[in-house]
Amino acid sequence: MDDQREERSACATSCKKVEVPTQDEVDALNAMRALKERVRGLKKRVSEISLSQAGRDVEERTRLEQEILRLKSEWDALEQRRKEAARERMVLLGHEEP
């Protein structure tokens, strides 16, 4: 019983020092939200171009689709960064092994 109290006491003093979520997680999530909004706007424009059927818009549509693919790659990198930050937090809290 004393061991459990000591563990709780140790966690109470050390766990409070770790922000949940961490600043790295918050930064990654905010960047992901901004990216998502940008992709929504690009997809909306692609949809508008598709409906217009204008020949001159084909180049713009291609450019927008390439930008969406580039942003998808950026999203994947941010997702990896967020996962690493979450894992680091769990290690700091003692819930996962380093």
C-alpha positions in Angstrom: 0.0 0.0 0.0 2.9 2.4 0.8 4.5 1.6 -2.6 1.3 2.8 -4.4 1.2 6.0 -2.4 4.9 6.6 -3.1 4.3 6.0 -6.9 1.3 8.4 -6.8 3.3 11.0 -4.9 6.3 10.7 -7.3 3.9 11.0 -10.3 2.1 14.0 -8.7 5.4 15.9 -8.5 7.0 14.9 -11.8 3.9 14.5 -14.0 2.8 18.1 -13.3 5.9 19.4 -15.1 4.8 17.9 -18.4 2.2 19.8 -20.3 -0.5 17.7 -21.9 -0.6 18.0 -24.8 3.0 19.2 -25.1 3.9 22.4 -27.0 5.3 20.2 -29.9 2.0 18.4 -30.2 0.1 21.7 -30.1 2.3 23.2 -32.8 2.0 20.1 -35.0 -1.8 20.1 -34.6 -2.2 23.8 -35.3 -0.1 23.4 -38.5 -2.2 20.4 -39.5 -5.4 22.4 -39.0 -4.1 25.2 -41.2 -3.1 22.7 -43.8 -6.5 21.1 -43.8 -8.2 24.5 -44.3 -5.9 25.2 -47.3 -6.6 21.8 -48.8 -10.4 22.4 -48.4 -10.0 25.7 -50.4 -8.0 24.0 -53.1 -10.5 21.1 -53.4 -13.3 23.6 -53.6 -11.6 25.4 -56.5 -10.8 22.1 -58.3 -14.5 21.3 -58.0 -15.5 24.6 -59.4 -13.1 24.1 -62.3 -14.5 20.7 -63.0 -18.0 22.1 -63.2 -17.1 24.9 -65.5 -15.6 22.6 -68.2 -13.5 25.5 -69.5 -10.4 24.3 -71.5 -8.2 27.1 -70.1 -8.8 25.9 -66.6 -7.2 22.5 -67.2 -3.7 23.9 -66.4 -5.0 25.5 -63.2 -6.7 22.3 -62.2 -3.5 20.3 -62.7 -1.5 22.8 -60.8 -4.0 22.7 -57.9 -4.0 18.9 -57.8 -0.2 18.9 -57.7 -0.4 21.4 -54.8 -2.9 19.1 -53.0 -0.5 16.2 -53.4 2.4 18.3 -52.1 0.3 19.3 -49.1 -0.6 15.7 -48.5 3.1 14.9 -48.2 3.5 17.8 -45.8 0.5 16.5 -43.8 2.2 13.1 -43.5 5.4 14.8 -42.1 3.3 16.7 -39.6 1.5 13.6 -38.5 4.8 11.9 -37.9 6.0 14.9 -35.9 2.8 14.8 -33.8 3.1 11.1 -33.1 6.8 11.5 -32.1 5.8 14.3 -29.7 3.0 12.2 -28.2 5.4 9.3 -27.7 8.0 11.6 -26.1 5.3 12.9 -23.7 4.3 9.3 -22.8 7.9 8.5 -22.1 8.3 11.6 -19.9 5.2 10.6 -18.0 6.6 7.1 -17.5 3.8 5.4 -19.4 6.1 4.1 -22.1 9.7 2.8 -22.2 12.3 5.1 -23.8 
